[in-house]
Amino acid sequence: MTPRSVTDDSSAPVNSNNAEAAIDLDRFADIRPYHDDEVATVLARLAHDSELLNAITRYRLPRLARLAPPLARAIASFRLQREMRGVATIRDFQLRIADYMAHMISRTTQGFSVEGLDRLSPNEAYLFIGNHRDIALDPAFVNYALYVKGHDTVRIAIGDNLLQKPFVTDLMRLNKSFIVPRSVKGKRAMLAAYQSLSGYIRHSITDDNHSVWLAQREGRAKDGVDRTDSAIVKMLCMARRIEEGDSDIGNAVRELKIVPVSISYEYDPCAINKARELHARETDGSYQKVEFEDILSIVAGITGDKGRVKLVFGTPLSAAPESAAFDTPDAVANEIDRQVLENYPLFPSHQLALAETGLAPDLVDLAAVTPEDRERFQARLAEVPEGLQHWWLMQYANPILNRAGRAQPRDD
């Protein structure tokens, strides 16, 4: 799990190549993950961050947090420092996360399975482009799958809209996240920001030999319709055009070794909240998030029951024949979509939801659905307010409809 970048290795000898790499990385200082030599300072800062400590105490020490907030924060700080004792590198930090992931999987899922990773080399870097359902868990499950099989973990693209608190930024960058600019204003500033982002992703893959995870579109597919935004492909091709003068999209795609990734949750802990947003957009034309809603969604996703979870790694686009027509951003997006949809794992919840809607009886397959599956599904559906049930059902039905070309996205 150790980052392959020389700048992440504090024990590496200083030579001209290392110095050049360090200088090169300086241009990404505002967006890149933290390096090993920054870990101690960041952890010390987090151990005394009142907002982080308040968040921990509300979750772990709720009664004491109400009665004696300073004492609760002091206890939380002590426990945090004890938990992080011995963490001196990004690898150390991620090993702790691996322990938490294993615990979370055992407590909040009915199993996590992985397919397709055997087709990928542990010694090569890839750009994993995946469908996006959960803010934090989608890349976390990718990382855990890679870690278990002896691959290095990925650098994770995360929107700056999620970094609403300094402690959140620190935690994300400790976990090898880099920042995607979504709040930049003005065309010129936005262009510069996306050129830097493109450059960093290319640098990670081609110079550092370090894999990257990126969502196939901005934001989660709250309606269950997974589609790649071709603008992301355009962004990815910027760096090669600027740095090499090569505007051939196919060359850029093969260089980045794009691997489509499909992740499926039997049940989404945030499904009711997503249904509420979809309903508001349909009836009112807009939806206003409450303060720190994304952070609350992260917590709900981690702690909520997910049923079964399955992750499928596709085939690298770089393995396609030279004749493959990756000559436009749309063509690349279409191939990513094809693999994401073909590989998307379907659970009984998807079939039962589609049957409940009555929309496409010819696509419903209940052959593998057990009485226990039906009981769990009906219990979940009963928890959904009646006015939101249509939107809740469509989140599970749409993956089947989308594969058949019949889905209509409603969450933009």
Residue pairs with C-beta under 8 A, 6 or more apart in sequence:
1 91
1 94
1 95
1 98
1 147
1 152
1 153
2 8
2 9
2 89
2 90
2 91
2 152
3 9
3 36
3 90
3 91
3 152
3 176
3 208
3 210
4 125
4 152
4 208
4 209
4 210
5 21
5 25
5 35
5 204
5 208
5 210
6 12
6 17
6 18
6 21
6 22
7 18
7 21
7 22
7 25
7 35
8 35
8 36
8 89
8 90
9 36
10 35
10 36
10 37
10 89
12 18
21 207
24 203
24 207
25 32
25 203
27 196
27 199
28 178
28 196
28 199
28 200
28 203
30 179
30 196
31 178
31 179
31 180
31 181
31 196
31 197
31 200
32 173
32 178
32 200
33 90
33 155
33 173
33 174
33 175
33 176
33 177
33 178
34 42
34 90
34 170
34 173
34 174
35 90
36 88
36 89
36 90
39 87
39 88
39 89
39 90
39 92
39 93
39 174
40 88
42 170
42 173
42 174
43 84
43 87
43 174
45 170
46 52
46 80
46 167
46 170
46 171
47 77
47 80
47 81
47 84
48 77
49 166
49 167
49 170
50 73
51 165
51 166
51 167
52 165
52 167
53 72
53 73
53 76
53 77
53 80
54 65
54 69
54 73
55 167
56 76
56 80
57 64
57 65
57 69
57 72
57 73
57 75
57 76
58 65
59 299
60 76
61 72
61 75
61 76
64 71
64 72
64 75
65 72
83 96
84 93
84 96
86 92
87 93
87 96
90 174
90 176
93 174
93 175
94 143
94 147
94 153
94 175
94 176
97 140
97 143
97 175
98 144
98 147
101 140
101 143
101 144
102 144
104 302
105 112
105 144
105 309
108 302
108 303
108 304
108 305
108 306
109 305
109 306
109 307
109 308
109 309
110 266
110 307
110 308
111 308
111 309
112 141
112 144
112 308
112 309
112 310
112 311
113 308
113 309
113 310
113 311
114 145
114 148
114 149
114 310
114 311
114 312
114 313
115 310
115 311
115 312
115 313
115 343
116 312
116 313
116 314
116 315
116 343
117 145
117 146
117 149
117 151
117 313
119 313
119 315
120 126
120 151
120 259
120 313
120 316
122 149
122 150
122 151
122 152
123 209
124 209
124 257
125 204
125 205
125 206
125 208
125 209
125 210
125 211
125 212
125 257
126 205
126 211
126 212
126 257
126 258
126 259
126 316
127 201
127 205
127 211
127 212
127 214
127 236
127 256
127 257
127 258
127 259
128 142
128 154
128 211
128 212
128 213
128 214
128 259
128 261
128 313
129 214
129 215
129 216
129 228
129 232
129 258
129 259
129 260
129 261
129 336
130 138
130 139
130 142
130 213
130 214
130 215
130 216
130 260
130 261
130 262
130 263
130 340
131 138
131 215
131 216
131 221
131 226
131 261
131 262
131 263
131 340
131 344
132 138
132 215
132 216
132 217
132 219
132 220
132 221
132 226
133 220
133 221
133 263
133 264
133 265
133 268
134 220
134 265
134 268
134 270
134 301
135 162
135 220
135 294
135 297
135 298
135 301
136 298
136 301
136 302
137 301
137 302
138 213
138 215
138 263
139 154
139 156
139 213
141 263
141 309
141 311
142 154
142 213
142 261
142 263
142 311
143 153
143 154
143 156
143 213
145 311
145 313
146 152
146 153
146 154
146 211
147 153
151 211
152 210
152 211
153 176
153 211
154 176
154 210
154 211
154 212
154 213
155 176
155 177
155 178
155 204
155 210
155 211
155 212
155 213
156 172
156 175
156 176
156 177
156 178
156 212
156 213
157 177
157 178
157 180
157 197
157 201
157 212
157 213
157 214
157 215
158 172
158 177
158 178
158 179
158 180
159 179
159 180
159 182
159 218
159 219
160 179
160 180
160 181
160 182
160 183
161 182
161 183
161 294
162 168
162 172
162 294
162 295
162 298
163 169
163 172
163 179
164 292
164 294
164 295
165 292
165 295
168 295
169 179
173 179
178 197
178 200
180 197
181 190
181 193
181 194
181 197
182 218
184 190
184 193
194 235
194 238
195 238
195 239
195 242
197 235
198 235
198 236
198 237
198 238
198 239
198 242
199 238
199 239
199 242
199 243
201 212
201 214
201 236
201 239
201 256
202 236
202 239
202 240
202 243
202 255
202 256
203 239
204 210
204 211
204 212
205 211
205 212
205 255
205 256
205 257
206 255
206 256
213 261
214 232
216 226
216 227
216 228
216 229
216 232
216 260
216 336
216 337
216 340
217 227
217 228
217 229
217 232
218 229
218 232
220 274
221 227
221 409
221 411
222 274
222 277
222 278
222 395
222 411
223 274
223 278
223 391
223 394
223 395
223 398
223 409
223 410
223 411
224 394
224 395
224 396
224 397
224 398
224 399
224 402
224 407
225 398
225 402
225 407
225 408
225 409
225 410
225 411
226 262
226 337
226 340
226 341
226 344
226 399
226 402
227 333
227 337
227 402
227 409
228 332
228 333
228 334
228 336
228 337
228 340
229 333
230 329
230 330
230 332
230 333
231 329
232 333
233 249
233 253
233 329
233 332
233 333
234 329
236 252
236 253
236 256
237 247
237 249
237 252
237 253
237 329
239 252
240 246
240 251
240 252
240 255
241 247
241 252
246 252
248 327
249 326
249 327
249 328
249 329
249 331
249 332
250 324
250 326
250 327
253 317
253 318
253 326
253 332
254 317
254 318
254 326
255 318
256 318
257 316
257 317
257 318
258 316
258 317
258 318
258 332
258 336
259 313
259 314
259 315
259 316
259 317
260 314
260 315
260 317
260 335
260 336
260 339
260 340
260 343
261 311
261 312
261 313
261 314
261 340
262 311
262 312
262 314
262 339
262 340
262 341
262 343
262 344
262 345
263 309
263 310
263 311
263 312
264 309
264 310
264 344
264 345
264 346
264 347
264 399
265 306
265 307
265 308
265 309
266 306
266 307
266 308
266 309
266 347
266 348
266 349
267 305
267 306
267 307
267 349
267 380
268 274
268 301
268 306
268 395
269 300
269 301
269 303
269 304
269 305
269 306
270 297
270 300
270 301
270 304
271 384
271 392
271 395
271 396
272 383
272 384
272 385
272 388
272 392
273 297
273 300
274 391
274 395
274 411
275 384
275 388
275 389
275 391
275 392
275 395
276 388
276 391
277 287
277 411
278 391
278 394
278 410
278 411
279 387
279 388
279 391
280 286
280 287
281 287
281 410
281 411
282 391
282 410
290 296
307 347
307 349
307 376
308 347
310 345
310 347
312 343
312 344
312 345
314 339
314 340
314 343
315 339
317 324
317 326
317 332
317 335
317 336
320 326
320 335
324 335
325 331
326 332
326 335
341 399
341 402
341 403
342 403
344 399
344 403
346 399
346 400
348 366
348 368
348 369
348 370
348 373
348 374
348 377
349 373
349 377
349 380
349 396
350 396
350 397
350 399
350 400
351 364
351 365
351 366
351 369
351 400
352 366
352 369
352 373
352 374
352 377
352 396
353 377
353 393
353 394
353 395
353 396
353 397
354 360
354 363
354 364
354 396
354 397
354 400
354 401
355 361
355 364
355 366
356 381
356 393
356 397
357 390
357 393
357 394
357 397
359 397
359 401
360 400
360 401
360 404
360 406
363 400
363 401
363 404
363 406
364 400
381 389
381 392
381 393
384 392
394 410
398 407
401 407
